[in-house]
């Protein structure tokens, strides 16, 4: 058996190391290390509760809106305030703007460039992929980046700036828009739809959304040459490399649900484990046994959790805690959201091959189509001149939690308030779930399980299969070790 450390990873937000045990040209076991501690939860202690809206978004520069929304939801529960319809719609539009931009960026700039590596030089598609997706020089960066920039102008209209906007509040949003601004948002959405339909998918969004199983997906992919759309090209690569057999994890999927409106959610809350189940958030705990953290020996619910760094923990190998749902490992992200929500294509793909590299990317791209169509609907229902934000007073003693789905998966904030100050603030980010270390029972986290049996080519120091698996989760390590 040989041991290898892979890292640091380029095109990953934050610091990441993966320790591999390799036997017979395959990964036998893996330990995922988040090597940089940051300490936002300690920073928030003793602060005015509303300061969470300033500090929490600065955990990350690429998913700060998700942190803003989770903090605002937690404060809203603590205050007992609800959003008016305009506030819900605007919050959904801002969050969806960031989430779609993150999916889009991940596909074009983080994930696809790996297929332009020289290790694939003998593949029939290599020349096309290199021309399109090679980092810096590929044509994708020249057209995808301007499309992303134009799309993010919605953020400027509704949130003022990105990242780290203060427009999102517990009772709604501070930026009431005028009728002409609603028209401008609609125009931006239409422009982005054109890019998706002509370049990413090569077909109408509604056609992609309507795909119901793998046979339909394959039939659609074969209707035109692979080079006619970026999605078709990915599917061709995935078929060539058997990406549906790479990076299978626990096949238990969790979603907090997201995009609330009128008491319901666009994507539902739930747990998928051999069928759909209700999600009991009281079952969420964090295990510290393999983290450089001191605290209780038993896993703790976030309301009573402690984040106290301690480099002397003997069994530890990561700054990341080990979140568990009723003691079980779960996977979160776009694949989990669509599996829980019941999209026919994702349910069919997971039934055939579980959670894997191909299916995670397909779910992410499918979600771009699903959410953009809904953004058009939310935009139509905005009511200029009507209220966007309600207000309330923070009780002297209270608590609240905020659950949201970031691009990368389930994000939760829990706070307790005493004497009008934050007494405790705990955050569990999506990558904390997916990239967790082992727990006290020795059970590896989702990525650690997904890496087992990954092939290692002869002479590889930086196994390409490991790169694909890691990136299929779209990690955000700065959120992981907040």
C-alpha positions in Angstrom: 0.0 0.0 0.0 1.2 3.5 -0.8 0.2 6.8 0.7 -0.3 10.0 -1.2 -1.3 13.6 -0.3 -3.2 15.4 -3.1 -3.4 19.1 -2.7 -3.5 22.0 -2.6 -6.3 22.0 -5.3 -6.5 24.7 -7.9 -9.9 25.9 -9.0 -11.3 25.2 -5.5 -12.4 27.9 -3.1 -10.2 27.7 -0.1 -7.6 25.2 1.2 -8.0 21.4 0.8 -5.8 18.3 1.2 -6.8 14.7 0.5 -4.8 11.9 2.1 -5.0 8.7 0.1 -4.2 5.1 0.8 -3.6 3.4 -2.6 -3.6 -0.4 -3.2 -3.7 -2.2 -6.5 -4.0 1.1 -8.5 -7.1 2.1 -6.6 -7.9 4.3 -3.6 -8.5 2.0 -0.6 -9.3 4.8 1.9 -9.2 8.6 2.1 -9.0 11.3 4.7 -10.1 14.8 3.7 -8.3 17.6 5.5 -9.6 21.2 5.7 -6.3 22.8 6.8 -7.2 26.4 7.5 -9.2 27.5 10.6 -11.0 30.8 10.3 -13.2 31.4 13.4 -16.3 33.3 12.4 -18.4 31.7 15.0 -16.2 33.1 17.7 -16.2 36.5 16.1 -20.0 36.6 16.4 -20.1 35.8 20.1 -21.1 38.8 22.2 -22.1 40.9 19.1 -25.5 42.6 18.5 -27.6 39.9 16.8 -28.1 42.1 13.8 -24.4 42.2 13.3 -24.7 38.6 11.9 -25.9 40.3 8.7 -22.5 42.0 8.4 -20.2 39.2 9.5 -21.7 36.0 8.2 -21.7 36.9 4.5 -18.0 37.5 4.8 -17.4 33.9 5.4 -17.2 33.5 1.7 -16.9 35.7 -1.4 -18.7 33.4 -3.9 -21.7 32.3 -1.8 -22.2 35.3 0.5 -25.9 35.7 -0.4 -26.6 32.2 0.9 -24.9 33.1 4.2 -26.9 36.4 4.3 -30.2 34.6 3.7 -29.5 31.9 6.4 -28.6 34.7 8.9 -31.7 36.7 8.0 -33.9 33.6 8.4 -32.4 32.8 11.8 -32.9 36.4 12.9 -36.5 36.4 11.6 -37.3 33.3 13.7 -35.7 34.9 16.7 -37.7 38.1 16.1 -40.9 36.5 15.0 -41.1 38.5 11.8 -42.3 37.4 8.4 -41.6 38.7 4.9 -44.2 40.4 2.6 -44.6 38.9 -0.8 -42.3 41.3 -2.5 -39.6 40.5 0.2 -39.9 36.8 -0.5 -39.8 37.3 -4.3 -36.8 39.7 -4.1 -34.9 37.4 -1.7 -35.6 34.4 -4.0 -34.3 36.3 -7.0 -31.1 37.5 -5.3 -30.4 34.0 -4.0 -31.2 32.3 -7.3 -29.0 34.8 -9.1 -26.0 33.7 -7.0 -26.8 30.0 -7.0 -27.2 29.9 -10.8 -24.1 31.9 -11.3 -22.2 29.5 -9.0 -23.5 26.4 -11.0 -22.6 28.1 -14.2 -19.1 29.1 -13.0 -18.4 25.6 -11.6 -19.3 23.9 -14.9 -17.3 26.3 -17.2 -14.3 27.3 -15.1 -13.9 24.7 -12.4 -15.0 21.3 -13.6 -14.7 21.1 -17.4 -11.1 22.3 -17.7 -9.9 19.0 -16.1 -10.9 17.2 -19.4 -8.3 19.2 -21.3 -5.5 17.5 -19.3 -2.9 15.7 -21.4 -3.8 12.4 -19.8 -6.8 12.5 -22.1 -4.9 13.3 -25.3 -5.8 10.0 -27.0 -9.5 10.5 -26.6 -11.5 11.3 -29.7 -13.1 14.4 -28.0 -9.8 15.8 -26.6 -9.3 18.4 -29.3 -12.8 19.8 -29.1 -12.7 19.9 -25.3 -9.2 21.6 -25.3 -10.4 24.2 -27.7 -13.5 24.9 -25.7 -12.6 24.4 -22.1 -8.8 24.7 -21.6 -8.1 27.0 -18.7 -7.5 30.7 -19.8 -7.2 30.0 -23.5 -10.4 28.1 -24.2 -13.3 29.8 -26.0 -15.7 29.0 -23.1 -14.1 31.6 -20.8 -14.4 34.2 -23.6 -18.2 33.9 -23.9 -19.3 32.4 -20.6 -17.7 35.1 -18.4 -19.5 38.0 -20.2 -22.8 36.1 -20.0 -22.3 35.6 -16.3 -21.4 39.2 -15.8 -24.5 40.4 -17.5 -26.6 37.9 -15.5 -25.2 39.2 -12.2 -26.5 42.7 -13.0 -29.7 41.5 -11.3 -27.7 41.5 -8.1 -26.9 45.1 -8.6 -30.5 46.1 -9.1 -31.9 44.1 -6.2 -29.1 43.9 -3.7 -26.9 46.9 -4.5 -23.7 45.0 -4.8 -22.2 41.5 -4.7 -20.7 40.0 -2.6 -21.6 41.1 1.0 -24.9 43.0 0.4 -26.9 44.3 3.3 -30.1 44.4 1.3 -31.3 41.1 2.7 -33.0 41.6 6.1 -35.0 39.3 8.5 -38.3 40.9 7.2 -37.5 41.2 3.5 -35.2 43.3 1.4 -34.3 47.0 1.7 -34.3 47.7 -2.1 -37.8 48.4 -3.4 -37.7 48.5 -7.2 -39.5 50.6 -9.7 -41.5 49.3 -12.7 -38.7 50.1 -15.1 -36.3 48.1 -13.0 -38.6 45.1 -13.2 -38.5 45.4 -17.0 -34.7 45.6 -16.8 -34.6 42.4 -14.7 -36.8 40.6 -17.2 -34.6 41.7 -20.0 -31.5 40.3 -18.2 -33.2 37.0 -17.7 -34.2 36.8 -21.3 -30.6 37.5 -22.4 -29.2 34.8 -20.1 -31.9 32.4 -21.3 -30.6 33.0 -24.9 -27.1 32.0 -23.9 -28.3 28.9 -22.1 -30.5 27.8 -25.0 -27.9 28.5 -27.8 -24.7 27.5 -26.0 -25.0 25.5 -22.8 -28.0 23.3 -23.8 -28.5 23.9 -27.5 -32.3 23.6 -26.9 -35.1 25.2 -25.0 -35.0 25.1 -21.2 -38.4 23.6 -21.1 -37.1 20.6 -23.2 -34.3 20.0 -20.7 -36.6 20.2 -17.8 -39.0 17.7 -19.4 -36.4 14.9 -19.7 -37.6 12.0 -17.5 -35.1 9.2 -17.6 -31.7 8.1 -18.9 -33.2 6.8 -22.2 -34.7 10.2 -23.0 -31.5 11.9 -22.0 -29.4 9.7 -24.3 -31.9 10.2 -27.1 -31.8 13.9 -26.7 -28.0 13.9 -26.6 -27.8 12.0 -29.8 -30.2 14.3 -31.7 -27.2 16.5 -32.7 -23.4 16.2 -32.7 -21.7 16.6 -29.3 -20.0 19.9 -30.3 -23.4 21.6 -30.9 -23.8 22.3 -27.1 -21.7 22.2 -24.0 -24.1 19.9 -22.2 -24.1 17.4 -25.1 -20.3 17.5 -25.1 -20.2 16.8 -21.3 -22.6 13.9 -21.8 -20.4 12.5 -24.5 -17.3 12.8 -22.2 -19.3 11.2 -19.3 -20.3 8.3 -21.5 -16.7 7.8 -22.8 -15.1 7.9 -19.3 -17.9 6.1 -17.4 -18.4 9.0 -15.1 -21.6 7.4 -13.9 -19.4 4.7 -12.2 -17.0 7.2 -10.5 -17.4 8.8 -7.1 -20.5 7.0 -5.8 -21.1 7.9 -2.2 -23.7 7.2 0.5 -26.9 7.5 -1.6 -28.6 9.3 1.3 -29.6 12.8 0.3 -30.8 15.8 2.3 -32.3 19.1 1.4 -33.5 21.9 3.7 -35.8 23.2 0.8 -35.4 26.6 -0.7 -37.1 29.5 -2.5 -40.1 30.1 -0.2 -43.3 31.7 -1.3 -46.7 31.8 0.2 -45.9 29.1 2.8 -44.4 26.6 0.3 -41.0 26.0 -1.3 -40.0 25.6 -4.9 -37.7 22.7 -3.9 -39.1 20.8 -0.9 -37.4 19.9 2.4 -36.7 16.2 3.1 -34.4 13.2 3.3 -34.1 10.5 0.7 -32.9 7.2 2.0 -34.4 4.3 0.2 -37.5 6.5 -0.3 -38.5 10.0 0.8 -38.8 10.9 4.5 -39.7 14.0 6.5 -36.6 15.8 7.8 -36.4 16.3 11.5 -33.8 19.1 12.0 -33.6 18.2 15.7 -31.7 15.1 14.6 -28.8 17.3 13.3 -25.6 17.1 15.4 -21.9 17.8 15.0 -19.2 15.3 16.0 -15.8 16.6 17.1 -13.9 13.3 17.5 -11.7 13.8 14.4 -11.6 17.6 14.4 -9.1 19.9 15.9 -11.8 21.1 18.3 -12.3 20.7 22.0 -15.8 20.4 23.5 -18.3 17.7 24.5 -17.4 14.1 23.9 -20.9 13.4 22.6 -22.2 14.9 19.3 -24.1 18.2 19.9 -27.0 19.9 18.3 -25.9 23.3 16.9 -27.9 25.2 19.5 -25.5 23.8 22.1 -22.5 23.3 19.9 -19.0 24.7 20.7 -16.4 25.8 18.2 -13.1 25.9 20.2 -9.9 25.1 18.3 -7.5 22.7 19.9 -4.5 21.5 17.8 -3.7 18.8 20.4 -6.6 16.4 19.7 -4.9 13.1 19.1 -7.3 11.5 16.6 -8.0 14.7 14.7 -6.9 15.4 11.1 -9.2 18.3 10.0 -10.6 21.6 11.1 -13.9 20.5 9.7 -16.5 19.1 12.1 -18.5 16.0 11.3 -22.2 16.8 10.9 -24.6 13.9 11.0 -28.4 13.5 10.6 -29.6 11.1 13.3 -26.0 9.7 13.4 -26.0 9.1 9.6 -23.8 10.5 6.8 -25.8 12.4 4.1 -24.9 14.0 0.8 -26.1 17.5 0.0 -26.1 19.6 -3.1 -28.0 20.0 -6.4 -28.3 16.2 -6.8 -29.7 15.9 -3.3 -32.2 18.8 -3.9 -33.6 17.3 -7.1 -33.7 13.8 -5.7 -35.6 14.9 -2.6 -37.8 17.2 -4.7 -38.6 14.3 -7.0 -37.5 15.4 -10.5 -38.1 12.4 -12.7 -34.7 12.5 -14.5 -32.7 12.7 -11.3 -34.8 10.0 -9.6 -34.2 7.7 -12.6 -30.4 8.4 -12.8 -30.0 7.8 -9.0 -32.0 4.6 -9.2 -29.7 3.3 -11.9 -26.3 4.5 -10.6 -26.7 6.4 -7.4 -24.8 9.6 -6.5 -21.8 9.9 -8.8 -19.7 12.4 -10.8 -22.0 12.4 -13.9 -25.2 12.7 -12.0 -24.0 15.5 -9.8 -23.1 17.6 -12.8 -26.4 16.8 -14.6 -28.4 17.8 -11.6 -26.5 21.1 -11.4 -27.1 22.0 -15.0 -30.8 20.8 -14.8 -31.2 23.2 -11.8 -30.0 26.1 -13.9 -32.8 25.5 -16.3 -35.4 24.9 -13.5 -34.5 28.0 -11.5 -34.2 30.4 -14.4 -37.7 29.6 -15.6 -38.9 30.3 -12.0 -37.0 33.5 -11.8 -38.9 34.8 -14.8 -42.1 34.0 -12.9 -41.0 35.7 -9.7 -40.0 38.8 -11.7 -43.5 39.0 -13.2 -45.1 38.9 -9.8 -43.0 41.7 -8.2 -45.2 44.7 -7.3 -43.4 48.0 -7.5 -44.5 50.6 -4.9 -45.7 48.0 -2.5 -43.9 47.0 0.7 -40.7 44.9 0.5 -39.7 44.7 4.2 -41.3 44.2 7.6 -39.6 45.2 10.8 -39.6 43.8 14.4 -37.8 44.2 17.7 -35.3 41.6 18.8 -36.3 40.1 22.2 -33.8 40.2 25.0 -33.7 36.4 25.2 -34.5 34.3 22.2 -33.2 31.8 19.7 -33.6 31.1 16.0 -32.4 29.0 13.1 -32.1 29.7 9.4 -32.1 26.9 6.8 -31.4 27.6 3.1 -30.0 25.8 0.1 -26.9 27.3 -1.2 -25.6 26.2 -4.6 -23.5 23.5 -2.9 -26.2 22.3 -0.6 -27.8 22.6 2.8 -26.7 25.6 4.9 -27.9 26.2 8.4 -27.4 29.0 11.0 -28.3 28.6 14.6 -28.1 31.5 17.1 -29.1 32.0 20.8 -29.5 35.5 22.2 -29.2 36.5 25.9 -29.3 40.1 27.2 -29.7 41.3 23.6 -26.3 39.8 22.6 -25.3 36.7 20.6 -24.7 34.0 23.2 -23.9 31.3 20.7 -23.8 31.2 16.9 -23.2 27.9 15.0 -23.0 27.3 11.2 -23.1 24.1 9.3 -22.2 24.7 5.6 -22.8 22.4 2.7 -19.1 21.4 2.3 -19.0 20.7 6.0 -21.6 17.9 5.3 -19.9 16.6 2.2 -16.2 16.9 3.3 -16.6 15.9 6.9 -14.0 13.7 8.6 -14.8 10.5 10.3 -17.1 10.5 13.3 -16.7 8.8 16.7 -17.9 5.5 15.1 -15.2 5.7 12.5 -17.7 6.3 9.7 -16.1 8.4 6.9 -17.9 11.5 5.4 -19.5 11.6 2.0 -16.4 12.6 0.0 -14.2 10.2 1.8 -16.6 7.4 0.9 -16.9 8.6 -2.7 -13.1 8.4 -3.2 -12.9 4.7 -2.3 -12.1 2.6 -5.4 -11.2 5.6 -7.5 -8.7 4.4 -10.1 -5.1 5.7 -10.0 -3.2 5.5 -13.3 0.4 4.3 -13.4 2.7 7.1 -12.4 0.0 9.6 -11.5 1.0 11.9 -8.6 -2.2 13.9 -9.0 -4.9 11.3 -9.9 -7.3 12.7 -12.4 -10.1 10.6 -11.0 -9.7 12.2 -7.6 -9.9 15.6 -9.2 -13.1 14.7 -10.9 -14.7 13.3 -7.7 -13.7 16.2 -5.6 -14.9 18.8 -8.1 -18.2 17.0 -8.6 -19.2 18.2 -5.1 -18.1 21.8 -6.0 -16.4 22.4 -2.6 -16.2 25.7 -0.8 -13.6 25.2 1.8 -13.8 28.7 3.3 -17.4 28.0 4.3 -16.4 24.6 5.7 -14.2 25.8 8.5 -15.9 29.1 9.3 
